[in-house]
Amino acid sequence: MMRNNISRRLSKLEEKAHIHDPPHPVIFVTFVRPNGQFGGECCQSNRAECDDRVWERAPGETQQDFERRVCKDLKRHEDRPTVVIFFPEGKSEASARSAQD
């Protein structure tokens, strides 16, 4: 009887602490170049940021390998999704124009 009571109480505590909940998702924000009427082409990223952390893409590292490395190195949030922004290589057209003016 005592064992069942402890087990039940432990289950309720775990439920309250959300121990067995699936982790919150990781959201990658990437940029695309316009390409025709539907959709676009993904920009290659050389830098990623999440909260106060920054990752730089290594020379010769593919975009996919860069994204995997960042994802493995993340410290995920327990209370909300984790958002990572992958910045496109080089300057955008808008920032290049504003620099010329």
N, C-alpha and C positions, 0 to 999 in steps of 0.2 A: 504493500500500500504506500509506504513512504517513498519507495523508488519511483512509482508512477507519479506521485505528487511532485517530486523533484524534476522529473523528466518533463512534465507538463509545464511547470514554472519556467524551466530553462527554455522550452520552446516559445513560450510567450515573450520572454525577455529577448530572444533572438529575433522574433517577429518585430518587436518594438524597435530594435536596433537596426533593422533592415539588413541583417547580416547575409541573408540568402537572396536578396534582391539582385537582379542583373545589374552590371555596372552601367552608369550613364554613358551615352554615346560620345564618341569623338567626332567632331564636325570639322572637316577640312574646307576652308574657304580658298578657292583658287579663282583666277581670272581667265577670261577667254577673249580671243580676238574675233571680231565679227567675220563670218565666212559664209557668204551667200545668204539666202533667204531664211534657212532654218539652221539654228545652232551655230557653233563656232569652234574654233581651234583652241585647245588649252595652251596657255602660256607656260613656258618653262620657268621654274622658280629657282632663284639662287639664295633665297633667304626665307626663313619661317619664324613666326613669333607666336607665343602663347603666354599670356600673363606677362611676367617679367623675364621670360627666357627667350633666347634667340639662337637659331641654328643656321649655319652657313652650309651650302651645298659644296661638297668636296670636288676638286677637279676630276673629271672623268666619271663622276657618280651620276647614274641615271636618275631621272625624275622619280621613277617608281621606287628605287632604292633609297633615295633621299626621304620620301614620304614614309617608308617603312621604318627608317632609322629614327625619324622624329617621333613617330607613333610609339615605338618601343621605349624611347627616352622620356616620354611625357609623364608628368605627375597629374593623374586624372582627378577631377573634382568628385567628391562624394555626394554633393548635394545638387549638382547641375551638370549639363553636358560640358565637355571641354572643347573649346573652339581654337583652332590653329589657323592662322592666316599665312598663306604662301604668297609672297610678293613676286611679281613678274620680274624677269631679268631686264635690266636697262631701265630707261626712263619711259614713262607713258607719253603719248603724243601731246596731251594737255600740258604736262609739266615742261616738256621740251619747248612748246610754243610760248608759255609764260616766261621761260628763262630767256627767250629771244627778245621779248618785248621790253 
